[in-house]
């Protein structure tokens, strides 16, 4: 397991959060002048995280339900345990992001109006969103490599 594979998603989330704080005043100014509308981001992330969570459930179900072929042969390996850990982690992040996005979407959570805590909450939500997205990509990439391996041909009869 490579260091990028293991820590890539959370590292990219941390980097994006640092950039968000670095450009904080610019972002707030764009929101005040209504050049950008961050409430549209909440809706988009809600949609994406709910779709990715469903996809992750499908991957988990496929792996858990497969009782023959290549996947069955690697089920008890340390690598498969790591992959299933990645999948469960990405699922939990997907749920958290989906549920955290609901009140932000419904209330039109505006980082430019009100207390500064709103920006910190937005930054934490953004951190989770980026972390969840890259965790999903990690699972999808590994799953793609797993399903490329063809099962043994069986003779019918």
C-alpha positions in Angstrom: 0.0 0.0 0.0 1.5 3.3 -1.1 1.6 6.4 1.0 -0.3 8.3 -1.7 -3.0 5.7 -1.7 -3.4 5.7 2.0 -3.1 9.5 2.8 -3.9 11.0 -0.6 -7.6 11.8 0.0 -7.1 13.4 3.4 -4.0 15.3 2.3 -5.9 16.8 -0.7 -8.7 17.7 1.6 -6.3 19.5 4.0 -4.6 21.3 1.1 -8.0 22.5 -0.3 -9.0 23.7 3.2 -5.7 25.6 3.5 -6.4 27.2 0.1 -9.9 28.0 1.2 -8.5 29.9 4.2 -5.8 31.6 2.1 -8.4 32.9 -0.3 -11.0 33.5 2.4 -11.4 37.3 2.0 -11.6 37.0 -1.8 -14.3 34.2 -1.5 -16.3 36.2 1.0 -16.1 39.3 -1.2 -17.2 37.4 -4.2 -20.2 36.1 -2.2 -21.1 39.6 -0.9 -21.0 41.1 -4.4 -23.1 38.1 -5.6 -20.5 37.1 -8.2 -20.7 33.6 -6.9 -23.5 31.8 -5.1 -22.1 29.3 -2.7 -25.5 27.9 -1.9 -25.5 26.2 -5.3 -22.4 24.3 -4.2 -24.3 22.8 -1.3 -26.9 21.4 -3.6 -24.3 20.0 -6.1 -22.3 18.3 -3.3 -25.5 16.9 -1.8 -26.5 15.4 -5.2 -23.0 14.0 -5.8 -22.5 12.6 -2.3 -25.8 10.8 -2.4 -25.0 9.3 -5.8 -21.5 8.3 -4.8 -22.8 6.7 -1.6 -25.2 4.5 -3.6 -22.4 3.5 -5.9 -20.2 2.6 -3.0 -23.0 0.4 -1.6 -23.2 -1.3 -5.0 -19.4 -2.0 -4.9 -19.6 -3.3 -1.3 -22.6 -5.5 -2.2 -20.8 -6.9 -5.3 -17.6 -7.7 -3.4 -19.5 -9.2 -0.4 -21.8 -11.2 -2.6 -19.3 -12.7 -4.9 -18.6 -16.3 -3.9 -16.5 -17.5 -6.8 -13.7 -16.5 -9.1 -10.9 -14.0 -8.5 -12.7 -12.0 -5.9 -13.5 -15.1 -3.8 -9.8 -16.1 -4.0 -8.6 -12.7 -2.6 -11.4 -12.2 -0.1 -9.3 -13.1 2.9 -6.1 -11.2 1.9 -4.8 -8.2 3.8 -5.2 -6.1 0.6 -8.9 -6.9 0.4 -9.3 -6.0 4.1 -7.7 -2.6 3.3 -10.0 -2.2 0.3 -13.1 -2.9 2.3 -11.8 -0.5 5.0 -11.5 2.2 2.3 -15.0 1.4 1.0 -16.6 1.6 4.5 -14.7 4.8 5.2 -15.9 6.4 1.9 -19.4 5.3 2.7 -19.4 6.9 6.1 -18.0 10.1 4.6 -20.6 10.0 1.9 -23.4 9.7 4.5 -21.9 12.5 6.6 -21.6 14.9 3.7 -25.1 14.1 2.5 -26.6 14.8 5.9 -24.5 17.9 6.5 -25.5 19.3 3.2 -29.2 19.1 3.8 -29.5 22.0 6.3 -27.1 24.1 4.3 -29.2 23.6 1.2 -32.5 24.2 2.9 -31.4 27.4 4.8 -29.3 28.9 1.9 -26.3 29.0 4.3 -24.5 32.2 3.4 -20.9 32.5 4.4 -20.9 36.3 3.7 -23.7 37.2 6.0 -23.6 36.8 9.7 -21.0 35.5 12.1 -17.6 34.3 11.1 -18.4 30.8 12.5 -20.3 30.3 9.2 -17.0 30.4 7.3 -15.4 27.9 9.6 -18.4 25.6 9.3 -18.2 26.0 5.5 -14.5 25.1 5.6 -15.1 22.0 7.7 -17.9 21.0 5.3 -15.6 21.6 2.4 -12.8 19.5 4.0 -15.2 16.6 4.4 -16.6 17.0 0.9 -13.1 16.9 -0.7 -12.0 14.1 1.5 -15.1 12.1 0.7 -14.8 12.7 -3.0 -11.1 11.6 -3.2 -11.9 8.6 -0.9 -14.6 7.6 -3.4 -12.2 8.0 -6.3 -9.7 5.8 -4.5 -12.3 3.0 -4.0 -13.5 3.4 -7.6 -10.0 3.1 -9.0 -9.1 0.0 -6.9 -12.5 -1.6 -7.8 -11.7 -1.0 -11.5 -8.4 -2.8 -11.1 -10.1 -5.7 -9.3 -12.8 -6.2 -11.9 -10.3 -6.2 -14.8 -9.1 -9.6 -13.6 -11.2 -12.2 -15.5 -12.6 -15.2 -13.7 -11.6 -18.6 -14.9 -13.5 -20.0 -17.8 -15.7 -22.9 -16.8 -16.7 -25.7 -19.0 -20.5 -26.0 -19.1 -22.0 -29.3 -18.3 
